[in-house]
Amino acid sequence: MKNVMVVGCGAYMDSGYGCPGEWRCLKAGALGDGKFDAPSAVTSFVKCECPGRAIVPNVGMAIKMSEIKPDKIYLSSCLANAKPGCPYSSASEMAEIIKEKTGIEVVLGTHDYH
């Protein structure tokens, strides 16, 4: 089983814009649905907070504190597919920065649940 990290959009999760919390990302990971190619253990969940300046240090801290380096990092569907999009950074830019700093593959999106 792969160990994965999920990075969620704090603004979406906190404001109720269609994301009641992390349950859909956790379900998709556990079942291997959506963007997950197999059932996976979500070993850490990091909430991105506007304007996103702390996301890379927070990802690093989550890896350090969990003591489990993820095989992949997933940007949640609410972060990757937000409408309107993030005014500070695109999901693609965020993925590139996280991958550059951690060396871990970053996947855009987690699930296709509605």
N, C-alpha and C positions, 0 to 999 in steps of 0.2 A: 504494500500500500504506500502511495506517495504521501509525503508531508507537504502541505501547502499553506500559504498565507493568503488572506483576503484583505484587500484595502478597500474600504467602503467610503462613500461620500457622506460626510457628517451633516452637511446641509440637507440632503435628501432624507437621511435617516431621522434627523431631529425635527424636521418640518412636516413629516407625514406626506410627502409628495409621492405616494405610491409605494413607499418602502416602510413597512411596519417595524423594521429592524433587520437583523441579520438572518432570520430563519430561512429565507429562500436560498441564499448563498450557501448556508450550512447544509441544507437539504440536497442541493445540487452536488455539492462536494461529496457528501456521504453516499449518494446513489450513483455518482459518476454521470450525472445528467449535464445538459448544456455544454459549456466549454470544457468540462472535465472529461478526460478520455478514459477514466477509470475511477472507481470509488477511491476517495482520498480522505486523509485525516487533516482537518483544518486545525493546525497547531497554533495559529495566532490570527487575530482579527484586529486590524488597525483602522481607526477612523481618521480620514483626512479632514482637517479643519481649515477653513478659509483663512488666509489665502494659499495654504498648502506649503508654506516655507519649511515646516517642520516634518513633512512626510518622510523624507529620506532618513533623518535622524531617528524618527519614531519607528520606521521599519527596522533600522539597525538595532534599536533598543529592544524591540519585540523579539528579534532573532536571539539577541544576547540573553534576555530574561527567560525565554522559553527553553533555551539551551538546545533547540532543535532547528537546524538550518533547513528551510523549506526547499523542496525540489523545484517548485514553481511559485511565483507570486501572481495572484489574480486581482486585477482591478475589477471591482464589483460591477454588475450590470448597471446599477444606478449611477456609478461614476463614469463608466465607459460610454453609456448611451444617454446621458442626461439631456433633457430638453426643457428649458434652455441649457446649453452647455456651461461648463465652468468658465467664469469670466477671467480666471487667472492663468489657466494652463489647459491645454488639450490633454485628453487621456493618452494620446500617442506620445506627446512630449513628456508627460509624467512617467510613462512606461520606460522611455529611453533613459531618463535620468536615474530611475531606480535600478534598471539593469546595469547601467554604467557604474554605479556606486557599489552594487552588491555582487555583480557577476551572475545573477540569477535570472532565468527567463521570466518575462512578464507577459501575461495573457490578458487581452482586453475583453472583459465580460466574464460572467460566471454562469448565468442561466437565461432561459427564454420564458420563464414563468410570467404570467400576467397578473 
